[in-house]
Amino acid sequence: MLHLSFHGAAGTVTGSRHLLRADDTRVLVDAGLFQGLKELRELNWKAPSFEPASIDHLLLTHTHIDHAGYLPRLVRDGYKGVVHCTPATQELAGLLLMDSARLQEEDAAYANKKGFSKHDPALPLYTSADAEAALARLRAVDYDAWLDLGPGLRARYRNAGHLLGSALIEVRAASAGRERTLVFSGDVGGYGMPLHPDPSPPPACDVLVIESTYGDRLHDTTPLADQMRGPLQETFARGGVVVIPAFAVGRAQQVTLLLGDMMRSGALPVVPIDIDSPMAVDATRIYGRHLSDHNLDAGLIEGGRSRICPESVRFHRTVEESKQLNDLAGPRVIISASGMLTGGRVLHHLCRRLPDDRTLVMLVGYQAAGTRGRDLLEGAKSLRIHGRDVEVRARLLVLHGLSGHADANELIRWVRSGEGKPAAVFVTHGEPPAAAALAQRVEKEIGARTFVPRLGAVFDLDSILAS
């Protein structure tokens, strides 16, 4: 008996949770947090449609919160098994899950202070202690090493090119008298991206579960250096400051690599690069520990020095160090979280720098509706920050093509890069238009039977593969 059910990332891009039942063994792939709209976030508070204690194994594709952020709650509610992941994912989880728990606790404390919660007292979804308990269950598995999950059931990881430690998961399961192969894509990285390698080809499989974040869109292919060179040269020549709001894990390191390479080549003058984020500092150190183990692009060590830590980089961990940046003149670059301007230290830098027309704000990631980043993107003349309206006189550069997700053409390219074609493809982790568009292309161009599962859907894979 082989059943596959979808308890998240179905009809949305968040909350990834896929449950495989192979006879009496239950394997959960990812334990993601629902994010975004209120109706999605409220799903985190509802008991999942499976008993956490009934799960035998949990496999993480990577450590982004929409794939791993529900793990502390799952453990608190009864999951007692091991959480399998790559070594780098285990390291990054220590940063991201503890940060997520801290935010949960802060949100609950704020709700209690302001008295707007329906619950008295408001409680966090999970606590730092819950996150620590979940982290204690993580066990590292190297890429390409087979993991025994029970009778007739095994799995292994291959690099997905999305983030340090990210993986697609190959599962082989004995069912109906033969061995079936399933592949869970996790998040598929783009091709030719800085820092992260191209995604490994999917192995030949009977069933493919594929993400569709950009299933209906294509990325801008203009070289990143060409987009950056002119605006940054002009800003530096005027003695201005470039403020880059960037996600602390992955994006901050990519941007630093790009800037360092351009400065070394002479495309940009050498100016100070200030990384002002404790998490980005820790994440950069983790990246540094994996420069030579095939998690990342080759050639990141040059002249005995890491290219993601050029000589002009300065790390700032303490609040006092962050405050001192406000008094430093340009030209310089300040990289700080958060990527969508929703909170964090970058807001203090924007308060100081936005009214200065010599400032350049460079947006390097997706800006969700309702965020300050989206407001800035749409031409806002002022931003509400810390209770006051801050005039926007700074210039704006939107960097295209740095997404960690493959676009529609790259997803098709990735499927084609594997041997053979899957018999059945389940399109997940996308808004409905994106998932539908990718499913249509897979069916037409790959010739596979496709499904776009709804939340809670259960599929009998034996029946599907027999038909």
matplotlib code that plots the C-alpha trace (Angstrom):
import matplotlib.pyplot as plt

x = [0.0, 1.4, -0.6, 0.5, -1.4, -0.9, -1.2, 0.4, 1.8, -1.3, -3.0, -0.4, 3.4, 3.7, 3.3, 4.9, 3.9, 3.6, 2.8, 3.8, 2.4, 4.1, 2.3, 2.7, 5.4, 4.5, 7.1, 6.5, 8.4, 8.8, 7.0, 6.5, 4.8, 1.9, 2.8, 1.2, -2.6, -4.4, -6.5, -3.3, -1.5, -4.5, -3.9, -0.8, -3.1, -5.3, -4.3, -2.9, -5.1, -2.6, -1.4, 2.1, 2.9, 1.9, 4.7, 7.7, 10.2, 10.5, 12.6, 13.5, 14.3, 15.8, 15.5, 13.4, 10.5, 7.8, 9.4, 10.7, 9.1, 6.3, 8.7, 8.8, 5.0, 5.0, 7.5, 5.6, 2.4, 3.8, 6.3, 8.9, 11.0, 14.2, 14.3, 16.6, 18.3, 21.7, 24.5, 24.2, 20.5, 21.1, 23.4, 21.1, 18.1, 19.7, 19.5, 16.2, 14.1, 15.3, 14.7, 11.2, 10.5, 11.7, 9.3, 6.4, 7.2, 7.5, 4.2, 2.4, 4.0, 3.0, -0.6, -0.8, 0.6, -1.9, -4.8, -5.9, -5.8, -9.0, -7.1, -6.2, -3.3, -2.1, 0.4, 3.1, 2.6, 5.8, 8.5, 12.3, 12.3, 10.1, 12.5, 15.5, 13.6, 13.0, 16.6, 17.7, 15.9, 17.8, 20.2, 22.5, 22.7, 25.2, 24.1, 23.8, 23.9, 21.0, 18.9, 17.0, 13.4, 12.0, 11.2, 11.4, 11.7, 14.8, 15.7, 18.6, 19.3, 20.6, 21.5, 18.6, 20.6, 18.2, 20.0, 23.0, 22.0, 18.8, 17.9, 15.6, 14.6, 14.5, 12.4, 12.3, 9.4, 8.4, 4.7, 2.4, 5.2, 7.7, 9.9, 8.6, 10.6, 9.3, 11.1, 10.2, 11.7, 11.6, 12.5, 14.4, 17.1, 17.7, 20.6, 23.7, 23.0, 25.8, 27.0, 24.6, 25.2, 22.7, 20.2, 21.1, 19.0, 16.1, 16.6, 14.3, 11.1, 7.5, 6.1, 7.4, 6.2, 7.4, 7.2, 5.6, 6.4, 7.2, 5.3, 3.7, 6.6, 10.1, 13.0, 14.8, 18.0, 19.9, 23.3, 23.2, 26.4, 25.0, 22.0, 24.1, 27.1, 25.7, 23.5, 26.2, 29.0, 26.9, 26.0, 29.6, 30.7, 28.3, 29.5, 26.2, 25.2, 23.7, 21.2, 20.4, 17.5, 18.3, 17.3, 20.0, 20.5, 21.4, 20.5, 22.9, 25.8, 24.9, 24.9, 28.2, 29.7, 28.5, 29.7, 33.1, 33.6, 32.7, 35.1, 37.9, 37.4, 37.4, 33.8, 33.2, 35.5, 36.4, 34.2, 33.3, 30.5, 28.8, 26.8, 24.5, 22.6, 23.6, 21.8, 23.6, 26.9, 26.2, 24.9, 28.0, 30.2, 28.1, 28.5, 32.2, 32.4, 30.9, 33.0, 34.7, 32.1, 30.1, 27.2, 28.2, 29.7, 33.3, 36.0, 34.7, 38.2, 40.6, 44.1, 43.3, 40.3, 36.6, 35.0, 31.9, 34.0, 36.0, 38.5, 36.2, 33.4, 32.8, 30.4, 28.2, 26.6, 25.8, 23.2, 25.9, 27.8, 24.7, 24.0, 27.5, 26.8, 24.3, 27.2, 29.4, 29.5, 29.5, 30.5, 29.7, 27.2, 25.0, 23.4, 20.8, 17.6, 14.7, 14.4, 10.8, 11.4, 9.0, 11.2, 14.8, 17.8, 17.3, 14.5, 16.8, 19.1, 16.2, 15.0, 18.5, 19.1, 15.8, 15.5, 19.0, 18.9, 22.4, 21.1, 20.3, 18.0, 18.6, 15.7, 17.1, 14.1, 10.4, 8.3, 4.9, 1.8, 1.3, 5.0, 7.0, 9.2, 6.1, 5.2, 8.6, 8.5, 5.2, 6.6, 5.7, 6.8, 7.1, 7.2, 5.7, 8.6, 8.6, 5.5, 6.5, 6.4, 9.9, 10.2, 11.6, 14.1, 16.5, 16.7, 15.6, 17.2, 15.2, 17.6, 15.9, 16.9, 18.3, 15.4, 16.3, 13.5, 13.7, 11.3, 8.8, 11.3, 14.0, 11.5, 10.8, 14.5, 15.1, 12.5, 13.9, 17.5, 16.5, 16.4, 13.1, 9.8, 7.7, 4.3, 2.6, 3.5, 2.0, 2.4, 2.6, 4.0, 2.5, -0.5, -3.3, -2.5, 1.2, 0.5, -2.1, 0.2, 3.1, 0.9, -0.3, 3.2, 4.4, 1.5, 2.1, 5.9, 6.9, 3.9, 3.3, 0.0, -0.4, -2.3, -2.7, -3.7, -5.9, -5.2, -5.9, -6.1, -5.1, -3.9, -3.6, -0.4, -0.7, -4.0, -2.6, 0.5, -1.5, -3.9]
y = [0.0, 3.4, 6.5, 10.2, 13.0, 16.8, 18.7, 22.0, 23.7, 22.8, 25.8, 28.0, 28.4, 27.9, 25.2, 22.4, 19.0, 15.8, 12.5, 9.2, 6.0, 2.8, -0.1, 0.5, 3.2, 6.8, 9.4, 13.1, 15.2, 18.7, 20.4, 23.9, 26.9, 28.6, 32.2, 35.3, 35.8, 35.6, 32.6, 30.7, 31.7, 30.4, 26.9, 26.7, 26.7, 23.9, 20.3, 18.6, 16.0, 13.3, 12.4, 13.7, 10.6, 8.3, 9.6, 7.3, 9.5, 13.1, 14.2, 17.9, 19.2, 22.4, 24.8, 27.7, 28.4, 27.4, 24.0, 23.5, 26.2, 23.9, 21.4, 22.7, 22.6, 19.1, 17.8, 19.5, 17.9, 14.4, 13.6, 11.5, 10.3, 11.5, 14.5, 13.6, 16.4, 17.3, 18.5, 22.2, 22.1, 21.0, 23.9, 26.5, 25.1, 26.2, 29.8, 29.9, 27.8, 29.7, 33.0, 31.8, 30.9, 34.2, 36.0, 33.8, 34.8, 38.4, 38.5, 36.9, 39.3, 42.3, 41.0, 40.7, 44.2, 45.7, 43.5, 42.7, 38.9, 36.8, 34.7, 35.7, 35.3, 35.1, 32.3, 31.7, 29.0, 27.5, 28.6, 28.7, 25.5, 23.8, 24.8, 23.4, 20.2, 20.0, 20.7, 17.9, 15.5, 16.5, 13.9, 14.7, 12.6, 13.2, 13.8, 10.5, 8.3, 5.9, 6.1, 3.0, 4.0, 0.5, -2.7, -2.0, 1.7, 3.9, 7.5, 9.7, 13.4, 15.2, 18.9, 21.1, 24.3, 26.5, 27.1, 25.8, 22.2, 22.2, 18.9, 17.0, 13.7, 10.3, 7.7, 4.0, 2.0, -1.6, -1.8, -4.1, -6.5, -4.0, -1.1, 2.4, 5.6, 8.9, 12.2, 15.2, 18.4, 20.6, 24.1, 23.9, 26.5, 28.3, 27.7, 29.8, 31.5, 33.0, 31.0, 28.0, 25.2, 24.2, 21.7, 18.0, 16.2, 14.2, 10.5, 8.3, 8.0, 6.8, 9.8, 13.4, 16.0, 19.4, 22.9, 25.7, 29.0, 30.6, 28.1, 30.8, 33.3, 33.8, 35.6, 38.5, 37.2, 40.5, 39.8, 40.9, 42.8, 44.8, 45.7, 46.9, 48.6, 51.9, 52.8, 51.7, 53.6, 56.8, 56.4, 55.8, 58.8, 61.0, 59.7, 58.0, 54.9, 51.8, 50.2, 46.6, 44.9, 41.2, 37.9, 36.9, 33.3, 32.9, 36.3, 38.3, 36.0, 36.1, 39.9, 40.1, 37.7, 39.7, 43.0, 41.5, 40.0, 43.4, 45.3, 42.8, 43.1, 46.9, 47.2, 48.9, 50.9, 49.2, 50.6, 49.3, 46.6, 46.5, 43.4, 44.5, 41.4, 38.9, 36.1, 37.0, 37.0, 33.5, 32.3, 33.6, 31.6, 28.5, 29.1, 29.4, 26.0, 24.4, 26.1, 22.9, 20.2, 20.5, 22.3, 25.5, 26.7, 25.7, 28.4, 30.3, 30.3, 32.6, 33.4, 31.6, 33.8, 33.2, 35.3, 35.7, 37.6, 40.1, 42.3, 45.3, 43.4, 44.3, 42.3, 44.1, 42.0, 44.3, 47.0, 49.5, 48.6, 49.0, 52.4, 53.6, 52.9, 55.9, 58.3, 56.8, 58.6, 57.1, 55.7, 52.4, 49.5, 48.4, 45.0, 44.4, 42.4, 42.1, 41.5, 43.0, 45.9, 44.3, 44.8, 44.5, 46.7, 47.8, 50.0, 52.2, 52.6, 53.6, 56.2, 57.7, 57.3, 57.5, 61.3, 61.6, 61.7, 60.3, 57.0, 54.1, 51.4, 48.1, 45.5, 42.0, 39.8, 39.3, 42.0, 40.7, 42.8, 44.8, 45.2, 48.3, 46.8, 46.6, 50.1, 51.3, 49.3, 50.9, 54.4, 55.5, 59.0, 58.2, 55.0, 54.7, 53.5, 53.3, 55.5, 58.3, 59.0, 59.0, 60.9, 58.9, 60.9, 58.0, 56.3, 52.7, 49.8, 46.6, 43.7, 41.1, 37.5, 36.7, 34.5, 31.2, 29.5, 28.2, 29.9, 28.0, 27.3, 26.2, 23.8, 22.2, 22.1, 20.4, 17.7, 17.0, 16.8, 13.5, 10.1, 9.1, 10.7, 10.2, 8.5, 10.9, 14.5, 16.3, 20.1, 21.8, 24.8, 27.5, 29.9, 28.3, 30.1, 29.2, 25.5, 25.2, 26.7, 24.4, 21.4, 22.2, 22.6, 19.3, 17.4, 19.0, 19.1, 16.1, 13.9, 13.0, 12.6, 15.6, 16.4, 19.7, 18.5, 20.5, 20.7, 17.4, 15.4, 11.7, 9.7, 5.9, 5.7, 2.0, 2.6, 5.7, 3.9, 0.8, 2.8]
z = [0.0, -1.1, -0.2, -0.5, 1.2, 1.2, 4.5, 3.3, 0.3, -1.6, -3.2, -1.5, -1.3, 2.4, 5.0, 3.1, 4.6, 2.5, 4.1, 2.5, 3.9, 2.8, 4.3, 8.1, 7.8, 7.8, 6.5, 6.7, 4.1, 5.6, 8.5, 7.2, 8.8, 7.0, 6.4, 4.8, 4.8, 8.1, 7.0, 6.2, 9.5, 11.5, 10.1, 12.2, 15.3, 14.1, 14.8, 11.6, 10.0, 11.1, 14.6, 15.1, 17.3, 14.4, 12.1, 12.0, 10.2, 9.2, 6.2, 5.8, 2.3, 3.8, 6.7, 5.4, 7.7, 5.2, 5.1, 8.7, 10.9, 12.2, 13.6, 17.2, 17.4, 15.9, 18.5, 21.3, 20.1, 20.1, 17.4, 18.9, 16.0, 14.3, 12.0, 9.0, 7.1, 5.5, 7.8, 6.6, 7.2, 10.7, 11.3, 9.8, 11.6, 14.9, 13.7, 11.9, 14.4, 17.4, 15.7, 14.7, 18.4, 19.6, 17.2, 18.3, 21.9, 21.1, 19.2, 22.2, 24.6, 22.4, 22.1, 25.9, 26.3, 23.9, 24.8, 21.3, 21.4, 21.7, 24.2, 27.7, 27.9, 24.3, 23.9, 21.4, 18.8, 20.3, 22.6, 22.6, 24.7, 22.1, 19.4, 21.4, 21.9, 18.1, 17.3, 19.6, 17.2, 14.1, 12.6, 9.7, 6.6, 3.8, 0.2, -1.7, 1.4, 1.6, 4.8, 5.9, 6.9, 7.5, 5.6, 1.9, 2.4, 1.9, 1.0, 0.0, -0.5, -3.6, -3.9, -4.9, -5.5, -3.6, -0.3, 1.6, 2.5, 0.4, -1.1, -3.3, -1.7, -3.5, -1.8, -2.9, -1.5, -2.1, -3.0, -5.0, -5.6, -7.0, -6.0, -6.7, -6.8, -5.6, -5.8, -3.6, -5.2, -2.1, -3.5, -6.8, -7.3, -10.6, -13.0, -13.1, -9.8, -7.6, -4.6, -5.0, -7.5, -10.2, -9.0, -9.4, -12.0, -10.6, -10.6, -12.7, -10.8, -10.9, -8.9, -8.8, -6.3, -7.7, -6.4, -8.6, -6.9, -10.3, -12.4, -14.5, -14.6, -16.1, -14.4, -15.9, -17.5, -17.6, -15.9, -12.3, -12.5, -15.5, -13.4, -10.5, -12.0, -13.2, -10.1, -7.6, -9.4, -9.4, -5.7, -4.7, -6.8, -4.9, -1.5, -1.0, 1.0, -0.6, 1.8, 0.9, 2.9, 2.6, 4.1, 6.5, 5.3, 1.6, 0.1, 2.3, 1.3, -2.4, -2.4, -0.6, -3.1, -6.1, -4.6, -3.7, -7.2, -8.8, -6.6, -7.2, -11.0, -10.9, -12.0, -8.7, -6.4, -3.2, -0.4, 3.1, 3.1, 6.5, 7.3, 10.2, 11.3, 14.0, 12.1, 8.8, 10.7, 12.0, 8.7, 6.8, 9.2, 8.5, 4.8, 5.4, 6.9, 3.8, 1.1, 0.0, 0.5, -2.8, -1.0, -2.8, -6.1, -6.8, -6.7, -3.7, -2.1, -3.9, -2.7, 0.6, 1.3, 1.0, -1.8, 0.3, 2.9, 0.8, 2.7, 2.8, 4.7, 8.3, 10.6, 13.1, 15.8, 18.7, 18.9, 19.7, 16.6, 14.5, 15.9, 15.1, 11.4, 11.5, 11.9, 9.2, 5.8, 2.4, 0.1, 1.7, 1.5, 4.4, 4.2, 6.9, 7.6, 7.0, 3.3, 3.0, 5.5, 7.9, 11.0, 12.2, 12.1, 8.5, 9.6, 11.7, 8.7, 6.5, 9.0, 8.8, 5.1, 3.2, 3.3, 1.7, -2.1, -2.3, -0.8, -3.0, -1.7, -3.5, -3.2, -3.9, -3.2, -3.5, -1.8, -0.5, -0.5, 2.6, 3.4, 3.4, 0.7, -1.6, -0.7, -1.7, -4.8, -5.8, -5.4, -1.9, -1.0, 2.7, 4.8, 8.3, 10.5, 14.3, 14.6, 12.2, 8.5, 6.9, 3.7, 0.7, -1.3, -1.8, -5.2, -5.7, -7.6, -7.9, -8.7, -10.9, -11.3, -7.8, -6.8, -5.0, -7.0, -10.5, -12.9, -15.2, -17.9, -15.4, -13.7, -17.1, -17.8, -14.4, -15.0, -18.4, -17.0, -15.3, -16.9, -18.4, -17.3, -14.2, -14.6, -12.2, -11.3, -8.3, -8.6, -5.2, -3.4, -5.7, -5.8, -7.9, -11.2, -11.0, -10.1, -12.8, -15.4, -14.6, -14.5, -18.0, -19.3, -17.6, -19.2, -22.6, -22.8, -20.6, -21.3, -17.7, -15.9, -13.6, -10.4, -8.5, -5.0, -2.7, 1.0, 2.7, -0.5, -0.3, -3.3, -3.7, -5.7, -6.4, -8.3, -10.1, -11.3, -12.3, -14.5]

ax = plt.figure().add_subplot(projection="3d")
ax.plot(x, y, z, "-o")
ax.set_aspect("equal")
plt.show()
